[in-house]
Amino acid sequence: MNIGVLEIDVHDMTWMRAKSYIDSQLTKAKKDVYRLRVVHGYRGGTKIKEMIRKQYRNHEKVIRIEYGLNQGITDLVLKDLF
């Protein structure tokens, strides 16, 4: 686990349950958390991934969304380190 990165796994959740869980983690995130890493997977479909990228691009706590090489992960950046 990286310090400052809160990783959550929403595999096997409905998109509504995943959204509720992500919302709760954003609310609970402590000040030292600068990134919420959402592991959503991609082999079972893209509904959750698409929901995350649409719903959180303008969220008040999210300054940007980053996509890595792993298609099953989306990072919600809460603040910049530098």
Gaussian input, Z-matrix of N, CA and C with variables (Angstrom, degrees):
# hf/3-21g

backbone

0 1
 N
 C     1     B1
 C     2     B2     1     A1
 N     3     B3     2     A2     1     D1
 C     4     B4     3     A3     2     D2
 C     5     B5     4     A4     3     D3
 N     6     B6     5     A5     4     D4
 C     7     B7     6     A6     5     D5
 C     8     B8     7     A7     6     D6
 N     9     B9     8     A8     7     D7
 C    10    B10     9     A9     8     D8
 C    11    B11    10    A10     9     D9
 N    12    B12    11    A11    10    D10
 C    13    B13    12    A12    11    D11
 C    14    B14    13    A13    12    D12
 N    15    B15    14    A14    13    D13
 C    16    B16    15    A15    14    D14
 C    17    B17    16    A16    15    D15
 N    18    B18    17    A17    16    D16
 C    19    B19    18    A18    17    D17
 C    20    B20    19    A19    18    D18
 N    21    B21    20    A20    19    D19
 C    22    B22    21    A21    20    D20
 C    23    B23    22    A22    21    D21
 N    24    B24    23    A23    22    D22
 C    25    B25    24    A24    23    D23
 C    26    B26    25    A25    24    D24
 N    27    B27    26    A26    25    D25
 C    28    B28    27    A27    26    D26
 C    29    B29    28    A28    27    D27
 N    30    B30    29    A29    28    D28
 C    31    B31    30    A30    29    D29
 C    32    B32    31    A31    30    D30
 N    33    B33    32    A32    31    D31
 C    34    B34    33    A33    32    D32
 C    35    B35    34    A34    33    D33
 N    36    B36    35    A35    34    D34
 C    37    B37    36    A36    35    D35
 C    38    B38    37    A37    36    D36
 N    39    B39    38    A38    37    D37
 C    40    B40    39    A39    38    D38
 C    41    B41    40    A40    39    D39
 N    42    B42    41    A41    40    D40
 C    43    B43    42    A42    41    D41
 C    44    B44    43    A43    42    D42
 N    45    B45    44    A44    43    D43
 C    46    B46    45    A45    44    D44
 C    47    B47    46    A46    45    D45
 N    48    B48    47    A47    46    D46
 C    49    B49    48    A48    47    D47
 C    50    B50    49    A49    48    D48
 N    51    B51    50    A50    49    D49
 C    52    B52    51    A51    50    D50
 C    53    B53    52    A52    51    D51
 N    54    B54    53    A53    52    D52
 C    55    B55    54    A54    53    D53
 C    56    B56    55    A55    54    D54
 N    57    B57    56    A56    55    D55
 C    58    B58    57    A57    56    D56
 C    59    B59    58    A58    57    D57
 N    60    B60    59    A59    58    D58
 C    61    B61    60    A60    59    D59
 C    62    B62    61    A61    60    D60
 N    63    B63    62    A62    61    D61
 C    64    B64    63    A63    62    D62
 C    65    B65    64    A64    63    D63
 N    66    B66    65    A65    64    D64
 C    67    B67    66    A66    65    D65
 C    68    B68    67    A67    66    D66
 N    69    B69    68    A68    67    D67
 C    70    B70    69    A69    68    D68
 C    71    B71    70    A70    69    D69
 N    72    B72    71    A71    70    D70
 C    73    B73    72    A72    71    D71
 C    74    B74    73    A73    72    D72
 N    75    B75    74    A74    73    D73
 C    76    B76    75    A75    74    D74
 C    77    B77    76    A76    75    D75
 N    78    B78    77    A77    76    D76
 C    79    B79    78    A78    77    D77
 C    80    B80    79    A79    78    D78
 N    81    B81    80    A80    79    D79
 C    82    B82    81    A81    80    D80
 C    83    B83    82    A82    81    D81
 N    84    B84    83    A83    82    D82
 C    85    B85    84    A84    83    D83
 C    86    B86    85    A85    84    D84
 N    87    B87    86    A86    85    D85
 C    88    B88    87    A87    86    D86
 C    89    B89    88    A88    87    D87
 N    90    B90    89    A89    88    D88
 C    91    B91    90    A90    89    D89
 C    92    B92    91    A91    90    D90
 N    93    B93    92    A92    91    D91
 C    94    B94    93    A93    92    D92
 C    95    B95    94    A94    93    D93
 N    96    B96    95    A95    94    D94
 C    97    B97    96    A96    95    D95
 C    98    B98    97    A97    96    D96
 N    99    B99    98    A98    97    D97
 C   100   B100    99    A99    98    D98
 C   101   B101   100   A100    99    D99
 N   102   B102   101   A101   100   D100
 C   103   B103   102   A102   101   D101
 C   104   B104   103   A103   102   D102
 N   105   B105   104   A104   103   D103
 C   106   B106   105   A105   104   D104
 C   107   B107   106   A106   105   D105
 N   108   B108   107   A107   106   D106
 C   109   B109   108   A108   107   D107
 C   110   B110   109   A109   108   D108
 N   111   B111   110   A110   109   D109
 C   112   B112   111   A111   110   D110
 C   113   B113   112   A112   111   D111
 N   114   B114   113   A113   112   D112
 C   115   B115   114   A114   113   D113
 C   116   B116   115   A115   114   D114
 N   117   B117   116   A116   115   D115
 C   118   B118   117   A117   116   D116
 C   119   B119   118   A118   117   D117
 N   120   B120   119   A119   118   D118
 C   121   B121   120   A120   119   D119
 C   122   B122   121   A121   120   D120
 N   123   B123   122   A122   121   D121
 C   124   B124   123   A123   122   D122
 C   125   B125   124   A124   123   D123
 N   126   B126   125   A125   124   D124
 C   127   B127   126   A126   125   D125
 C   128   B128   127   A127   126   D126
 N   129   B129   128   A128   127   D127
 C   130   B130   129   A129   128   D128
 C   131   B131   130   A130   129   D129
 N   132   B132   131   A131   130   D130
 C   133   B133   132   A132   131   D131
 C   134   B134   133   A133   132   D132
 N   135   B135   134   A134   133   D133
 C   136   B136   135   A135   134   D134
 C   137   B137   136   A136   135   D135
 N   138   B138   137   A137   136   D136
 C   139   B139   138   A138   137   D137
 C   140   B140   139   A139   138   D138
 N   141   B141   140   A140   139   D139
 C   142   B142   141   A141   140   D140
 C   143   B143   142   A142   141   D141
 N   144   B144   143   A143   142   D142
 C   145   B145   144   A144   143   D143
 C   146   B146   145   A145   144   D144
 N   147   B147   146   A146   145   D145
 C   148   B148   147   A147   146   D146
 C   149   B149   148   A148   147   D147
 N   150   B150   149   A149   148   D148
 C   151   B151   150   A150   149   D149
 C   152   B152   151   A151   150   D150
 N   153   B153   152   A152   151   D151
 C   154   B154   153   A153   152   D152
 C   155   B155   154   A154   153   D153
 N   156   B156   155   A155   154   D154
 C   157   B157   156   A156   155   D155
 C   158   B158   157   A157   156   D156
 N   159   B159   158   A158   157   D157
 C   160   B160   159   A159   158   D158
 C   161   B161   160   A160   159   D159
 N   162   B162   161   A161   160   D160
 C   163   B163   162   A162   161   D161
 C   164   B164   163   A163   162   D162
 N   165   B165   164   A164   163   D163
 C   166   B166   165   A165   164   D164
 C   167   B167   166   A166   165   D165
 N   168   B168   167   A167   166   D166
 C   169   B169   168   A168   167   D167
 C   170   B170   169   A169   168   D168
 N   171   B171   170   A170   169   D169
 C   172   B172   171   A171   170   D170
 C   173   B173   172   A172   171   D171
 N   174   B174   173   A173   172   D172
 C   175   B175   174   A174   173   D173
 C   176   B176   175   A175   174   D174
 N   177   B177   176   A176   175   D175
 C   178   B178   177   A177   176   D176
 C   179   B179   178   A178   177   D177
 N   180   B180   179   A179   178   D178
 C   181   B181   180   A180   179   D179
 C   182   B182   181   A181   180   D180
 N   183   B183   182   A182   181   D181
 C   184   B184   183   A183   182   D182
 C   185   B185   184   A184   183   D183
 N   186   B186   185   A185   184   D184
 C   187   B187   186   A186   185   D185
 C   188   B188   187   A187   186   D186
 N   189   B189   188   A188   187   D187
 C   190   B190   189   A189   188   D188
 C   191   B191   190   A190   189   D189
 N   192   B192   191   A191   190   D190
 C   193   B193   192   A192   191   D191
 C   194   B194   193   A193   192   D192
 N   195   B195   194   A194   193   D193
 C   196   B196   195   A195   194   D194
 C   197   B197   196   A196   195   D195
 N   198   B198   197   A197   196   D196
 C   199   B199   198   A198   197   D197
 C   200   B200   199   A199   198   D198
 N   201   B201   200   A200   199   D199
 C   202   B202   201   A201   200   D200
 C   203   B203   202   A202   201   D201
 N   204   B204   203   A203   202   D202
 C   205   B205   204   A204   203   D203
 C   206   B206   205   A205   204   D204
 N   207   B207   206   A206   205   D205
 C   208   B208   207   A207   206   D206
 C   209   B209   208   A208   207   D207
 N   210   B210   209   A209   208   D208
 C   211   B211   210   A210   209   D209
 C   212   B212   211   A211   210   D210
 N   213   B213   212   A212   211   D211
 C   214   B214   213   A213   212   D212
 C   215   B215   214   A214   213   D213
 N   216   B216   215   A215   214   D214
 C   217   B217   216   A216   215   D215
 C   218   B218   217   A217   216   D216
 N   219   B219   218   A218   217   D217
 C   220   B220   219   A219   218   D218
 C   221   B221   220   A220   219   D219
 N   222   B222   221   A221   220   D220
 C   223   B223   222   A222   221   D221
 C   224   B224   223   A223   222   D222
 N   225   B225   224   A224   223   D223
 C   226   B226   225   A225   224   D224
 C   227   B227   226   A226   225   D225
 N   228   B228   227   A227   226   D226
 C   229   B229   228   A228   227   D227
 C   230   B230   229   A229   228   D228
 N   231   B231   230   A230   229   D229
 C   232   B232   231   A231   230   D230
 C   233   B233   232   A232   231   D231
 N   234   B234   233   A233   232   D232
 C   235   B235   234   A234   233   D233
 C   236   B236   235   A235   234   D234
 N   237   B237   236   A236   235   D235
 C   238   B238   237   A237   236   D236
 C   239   B239   238   A238   237   D237
 N   240   B240   239   A239   238   D238
 C   241   B241   240   A240   239   D239
 C   242   B242   241   A241   240   D240
 N   243   B243   242   A242   241   D241
 C   244   B244   243   A243   242   D242
 C   245   B245   244   A244   243   D243

   B1=1.4535
   B2=1.5280
   B3=1.2974
   B4=1.4536
   B5=1.5194
   B6=1.3274
   B7=1.4592
   B8=1.5208
   B9=1.3088
   B10=1.4515
   B11=1.5119
   B12=1.3312
   B13=1.4613
   B14=1.5221
   B15=1.3080
   B16=1.4611
   B17=1.5158
   B18=1.3248
   B19=1.4624
   B20=1.5201
   B21=1.3257
   B22=1.4590
   B23=1.5221
   B24=1.3116
   B25=1.4538
   B26=1.5246
   B27=1.3188
   B28=1.4644
   B29=1.5289
   B30=1.3475
   B31=1.4630
   B32=1.5291
   B33=1.2780
   B34=1.4741
   B35=1.5249
   B36=1.3273
   B37=1.4641
   B38=1.5267
   B39=1.3228
   B40=1.4606
   B41=1.5263
   B42=1.3251
   B43=1.4613
   B44=1.5185
   B45=1.3395
   B46=1.4704
   B47=1.5291
   B48=1.3199
   B49=1.4699
   B50=1.5248
   B51=1.3314
   B52=1.4642
   B53=1.5244
   B54=1.3232
   B55=1.4647
   B56=1.5219
   B57=1.3165
   B58=1.4556
   B59=1.5340
   B60=1.3185
   B61=1.4611
   B62=1.5329
   B63=1.3214
   B64=1.4593
   B65=1.5248
   B66=1.3283
   B67=1.4700
   B68=1.5236
   B69=1.3154
   B70=1.4666
   B71=1.5241
   B72=1.3329
   B73=1.4585
   B74=1.5274
   B75=1.3159
   B76=1.4651
   B77=1.5299
   B78=1.3254
   B79=1.4617
   B80=1.5259
   B81=1.3296
   B82=1.4604
   B83=1.5265
   B84=1.3241
   B85=1.4714
   B86=1.5242
   B87=1.3134
   B88=1.4611
   B89=1.5246
   B90=1.3145
   B91=1.4677
   B92=1.5192
   B93=1.3357
   B94=1.4641
   B95=1.5352
   B96=1.3074
   B97=1.4649
   B98=1.5243
   B99=1.3317
   B100=1.4577
   B101=1.5226
   B102=1.3338
   B103=1.4558
   B104=1.5261
   B105=1.3157
   B106=1.4580
   B107=1.5204
   B108=1.3182
   B109=1.4642
   B110=1.5199
   B111=1.3237
   B112=1.4613
   B113=1.5211
   B114=1.3306
   B115=1.4577
   B116=1.5217
   B117=1.3231
   B118=1.4617
   B119=1.5168
   B120=1.3127
   B121=1.4512
   B122=1.5215
   B123=1.3227
   B124=1.4564
   B125=1.5176
   B126=1.2966
   B127=1.4689
   B128=1.5228
   B129=1.3126
   B130=1.4574
   B131=1.5153
   B132=1.3058
   B133=1.4592
   B134=1.5071
   B135=1.3195
   B136=1.4587
   B137=1.5274
   B138=1.3034
   B139=1.4621
   B140=1.5315
   B141=1.3276
   B142=1.4703
   B143=1.5256
   B144=1.3234
   B145=1.4588
   B146=1.5321
   B147=1.3032
   B148=1.4670
   B149=1.5285
   B150=1.3379
   B151=1.4620
   B152=1.5217
   B153=1.3190
   B154=1.4633
   B155=1.5239
   B156=1.3094
   B157=1.4624
   B158=1.5231
   B159=1.3109
   B160=1.4660
   B161=1.5333
   B162=1.3295
   B163=1.4632
   B164=1.5282
   B165=1.3243
   B166=1.4637
   B167=1.5206
   B168=1.3269
   B169=1.4697
   B170=1.5270
   B171=1.3353
   B172=1.4651
   B173=1.5330
   B174=1.3261
   B175=1.4652
   B176=1.5223
   B177=1.3158
   B178=1.4706
   B179=1.5230
   B180=1.3262
   B181=1.4641
   B182=1.5276
   B183=1.3104
   B184=1.4664
   B185=1.5275
   B186=1.3411
   B187=1.4662
   B188=1.5297
   B189=1.3316
   B190=1.4643
   B191=1.5217
   B192=1.3070
   B193=1.4626
   B194=1.5169
   B195=1.3337
   B196=1.4643
   B197=1.5180
   B198=1.3196
   B199=1.4556
   B200=1.5206
   B201=1.3100
   B202=1.4561
   B203=1.5160
   B204=1.2978
   B205=1.4600
   B206=1.5241
   B207=1.3252
   B208=1.4606
   B209=1.5243
   B210=1.3258
   B211=1.4594
   B212=1.5225
   B213=1.3097
   B214=1.4577
   B215=1.5150
   B216=1.3428
   B217=1.4629
   B218=1.5244
   B219=1.3371
   B220=1.4568
   B221=1.5137
   B222=1.3332
   B223=1.4594
   B224=1.5235
   B225=1.3190
   B226=1.4516
   B227=1.5229
   B228=1.3225
   B229=1.4640
   B230=1.5159
   B231=1.3304
   B232=1.4625
   B233=1.5198
   B234=1.3299
   B235=1.4646
   B236=1.5122
   B237=1.3310
   B238=1.4581
   B239=1.5132
   B240=1.3148
   B241=1.4612
   B242=1.5247
   B243=1.3152
   B244=1.4679
   B245=1.4959
   A1=110.06
   A2=116.08
   A3=121.32
   A4=109.54
   A5=115.84
   A6=119.84
   A7=108.09
   A8=116.72
   A9=121.36
   A10=114.41
   A11=116.30
   A12=120.55
   A13=107.88
   A14=115.91
   A15=121.66
   A16=107.38
   A17=116.33
   A18=120.75
   A19=109.42
   A20=115.30
   A21=120.25
   A22=108.61
   A23=115.79
   A24=121.85
   A25=109.22
   A26=115.87
   A27=120.49
   A28=111.57
   A29=116.26
   A30=120.35
   A31=109.43
   A32=116.27
   A33=122.65
   A34=114.17
   A35=117.86
   A36=120.44
   A37=108.29
   A38=115.75
   A39=118.61
   A40=106.85
   A41=117.81
   A42=118.44
   A43=111.35
   A44=117.26
   A45=119.80
   A46=111.15
   A47=116.56
   A48=120.78
   A49=109.83
   A50=116.74
   A51=120.81
   A52=110.42
   A53=117.63
   A54=121.40
   A55=110.56
   A56=117.18
   A57=121.36
   A58=110.79
   A59=116.66
   A60=121.32
   A61=111.13
   A62=117.08
   A63=120.94
   A64=109.89
   A65=116.76
   A66=120.71
   A67=111.23
   A68=116.99
   A69=120.00
   A70=111.21
   A71=117.21
   A72=120.18
   A73=111.60
   A74=117.45
   A75=120.45
   A76=110.66
   A77=116.44
   A78=121.31
   A79=111.07
   A80=117.00
   A81=122.22
   A82=114.00
   A83=118.29
   A84=121.07
   A85=111.31
   A86=115.36
   A87=120.82
   A88=109.55
   A89=115.23
   A90=120.73
   A91=113.12
   A92=118.01
   A93=119.52
   A94=112.51
   A95=117.67
   A96=121.20
   A97=108.27
   A98=115.56
   A99=119.64
   A100=112.64
   A101=116.43
   A102=120.35
   A103=109.82
   A104=116.43
   A105=122.12
   A106=106.60
   A107=116.26
   A108=122.04
   A109=108.62
   A110=115.53
   A111=121.45
   A112=108.82
   A113=115.53
   A114=121.64
   A115=106.42
   A116=115.99
   A117=120.48
   A118=112.69
   A119=117.76
   A120=121.35
   A121=111.01
   A122=115.31
   A123=118.97
   A124=113.25
   A125=117.95
   A126=119.94
   A127=112.86
   A128=116.83
   A129=120.78
   A130=113.42
   A131=117.71
   A132=121.90
   A133=111.07
   A134=116.24
   A135=120.30
   A136=113.00
   A137=117.82
   A138=120.84
   A139=112.50
   A140=117.00
   A141=120.37
   A142=109.92
   A143=117.81
   A144=121.27
   A145=110.85
   A146=117.01
   A147=121.17
   A148=111.35
   A149=116.48
   A150=120.22
   A151=110.26
   A152=117.67
   A153=121.69
   A154=110.14
   A155=115.86
   A156=120.12
   A157=112.59
   A158=117.65
   A159=121.01
   A160=111.49
   A161=116.79
   A162=121.45
   A163=113.73
   A164=117.79
   A165=119.82
   A166=113.96
   A167=118.69
   A168=119.05
   A169=111.95
   A170=117.86
   A171=121.18
   A172=112.42
   A173=116.73
   A174=121.43
   A175=109.56
   A176=116.51
   A177=121.46
   A178=114.03
   A179=118.90
   A180=121.01
   A181=113.09
   A182=117.46
   A183=121.66
   A184=109.52
   A185=116.15
   A186=118.28
   A187=111.54
   A188=116.64
   A189=120.19
   A190=109.65
   A191=114.55
   A192=122.17
   A193=107.44
   A194=116.28
   A195=120.74
   A196=109.53
   A197=113.97
   A198=122.10
   A199=107.40
   A200=115.97
   A201=119.81
   A202=111.75
   A203=115.22
   A204=120.59
   A205=111.60
   A206=116.43
   A207=121.01
   A208=108.59
   A209=117.03
   A210=121.94
   A211=113.48
   A212=116.98
   A213=121.32
   A214=114.49
   A215=116.80
   A216=121.16
   A217=109.82
   A218=115.33
   A219=121.96
   A220=107.89
   A221=116.85
   A222=121.79
   A223=109.99
   A224=115.80
   A225=122.16
   A226=106.01
   A227=116.63
   A228=121.64
   A229=108.89
   A230=115.80
   A231=121.92
   A232=112.28
   A233=116.46
   A234=120.93
   A235=109.10
   A236=114.88
   A237=120.79
   A238=109.29
   A239=115.40
   A240=119.96
   A241=111.41
   A242=116.74
   A243=120.20
   A244=110.44
   D1=132.83
   D2=175.82
   D3=-83.75
   D4=138.67
   D5=176.50
   D6=-67.51
   D7=131.75
   D8=-179.44
   D9=90.16
   D10=-6.89
   D11=178.82
   D12=-112.39
   D13=118.99
   D14=176.10
   D15=-98.93
   D16=116.31
   D17=-178.44
   D18=-103.19
   D19=128.38
   D20=177.57
   D21=-125.47
   D22=150.01
   D23=-177.89
   D24=-116.37
   D25=121.20
   D26=-179.19
   D27=-113.61
   D28=18.43
   D29=174.85
   D30=-53.99
   D31=147.19
   D32=174.04
   D33=64.18
   D34=13.75
   D35=174.98
   D36=-100.28
   D37=154.11
   D38=168.82
   D39=-70.57
   D40=162.82
   D41=-179.37
   D42=-65.92
   D43=-32.00
   D44=178.20
   D45=-67.92
   D46=-42.20
   D47=178.26
   D48=-66.34
   D49=-40.75
   D50=178.85
   D51=-62.05
   D52=-43.62
   D53=179.39
   D54=-62.28
   D55=-44.05
   D56=178.74
   D57=-61.03
   D58=-42.53
   D59=-179.89
   D60=-67.05
   D61=-44.18
   D62=178.12
   D63=-61.53
   D64=-45.49
   D65=177.90
   D66=-56.75
   D67=-44.01
   D68=-179.13
   D69=-65.60
   D70=-37.57
   D71=179.27
   D72=-70.77
   D73=-34.95
   D74=175.11
   D75=-64.11
   D76=-39.81
   D77=179.22
   D78=-66.67
   D79=-40.75
   D80=-176.63
   D81=-82.37
   D82=-13.23
   D83=-174.46
   D84=-57.37
   D85=128.42
   D86=179.21
   D87=-77.38
   D88=168.20
   D89=-175.26
   D90=-63.93
   D91=-23.58
   D92=-179.42
   D93=-82.25
   D94=-5.95
   D95=177.89
   D96=-86.16
   D97=118.71
   D98=179.57
   D99=-108.54
   D100=-9.29
   D101=-177.37
   D102=-147.69
   D103=131.46
   D104=173.86
   D105=-106.82
   D106=110.25
   D107=-179.05
   D108=-93.39
   D109=116.28
   D110=-177.15
   D111=-103.84
   D112=115.75
   D113=176.90
   D114=-93.56
   D115=109.79
   D116=-175.72
   D117=-115.85
   D118=-13.39
   D119=-177.10
   D120=75.36
   D121=173.51
   D122=178.10
   D123=-147.25
   D124=-13.99
   D125=-178.59
   D126=-74.10
   D127=-27.48
   D128=-178.87
   D129=-88.29
   D130=7.00
   D131=-178.16
   D132=124.60
   D133=173.87
   D134=-174.42
   D135=-119.39
   D136=10.84
   D137=-175.71
   D138=-59.67
   D139=-45.53
   D140=-179.29
   D141=-69.17
   D142=-43.08
   D143=178.55
   D144=-58.48
   D145=-46.10
   D146=179.69
   D147=-64.51
   D148=-40.29
   D149=178.31
   D150=-61.97
   D151=-45.24
   D152=-179.08
   D153=-59.99
   D154=-48.24
   D155=-175.78
   D156=-69.40
   D157=-26.57
   D158=177.72
   D159=-85.15
   D160=-49.18
   D161=-173.87
   D162=-70.09
   D163=-31.46
   D164=-171.17
   D165=-104.18
   D166=-0.50
   D167=179.98
   D168=-67.98
   D169=-24.02
   D170=178.45
   D171=-118.72
   D172=19.95
   D173=-179.65
   D174=-70.47
   D175=141.55
   D176=-175.70
   D177=-59.92
   D178=-28.34
   D179=-178.57
   D180=-93.72
   D181=-12.01
   D182=-175.16
   D183=-101.75
   D184=118.48
   D185=179.94
   D186=-85.94
   D187=-26.36
   D188=173.94
   D189=-166.83
   D190=165.35
   D191=177.13
   D192=-114.15
   D193=135.11
   D194=178.57
   D195=-121.51
   D196=142.14
   D197=178.22
   D198=-115.51
   D199=133.53
   D200=179.16
   D201=-101.89
   D202=-167.15
   D203=177.85
   D204=-70.18
   D205=-27.72
   D206=177.76
   D207=-81.78
   D208=113.07
   D209=-177.55
   D210=-66.14
   D211=-14.29
   D212=-177.90
   D213=-92.33
   D214=9.40
   D215=-177.86
   D216=-131.80
   D217=136.46
   D218=171.82
   D219=-127.72
   D220=131.03
   D221=178.50
   D222=-100.71
   D223=128.30
   D224=172.20
   D225=-99.19
   D226=111.82
   D227=-177.99
   D228=-86.63
   D229=121.21
   D230=-176.31
   D231=-93.68
   D232=-30.24
   D233=175.29
   D234=-161.67
   D235=155.08
   D236=177.45
   D237=-84.99
   D238=146.01
   D239=178.21
   D240=-78.75
   D241=-33.19
   D242=-177.19
   D243=-127.89

